[in-house]
Amino acid sequence: RLDKYLKVSRLINAGVANEACDNGRISVNGRVVKAGYDVKVGDKIEISMGARTVTVEVLQVAETVRKDDAAAMYKEV
């Protein structure tokens, strides 16, 4: 699930992740998707929060990960 991936990878905190998905601020591979979208390795996730837009490529999908290892789940594009 996209919302869980955003939380586990520490890109967005949990409460904001669902809200951002519901408000159409998150797109995957150029398409706006819902929180339940199944994230796959290679997906490009674009996050628009205010004036800032961050695009990342998914390198790894995991249920849980240590805080120190969270950045290894994606790379900024």
Number of C-alpha atoms within 10 A of each C-alpha: 14 21 24 22 25 20 18 22 24 16 17 18 14 15 10 13 22 20 14 18 20 14 12 15 18 27 17 19 12 11 11 15 19 20 19 12 14 14 19 15 12 13 16 21 25 21 22 15 12 7 5 7 11 13 17 18 19 20 15 16 17 11 9 12 15 9 10 7 10 17 16 12 20 21 13 12 10
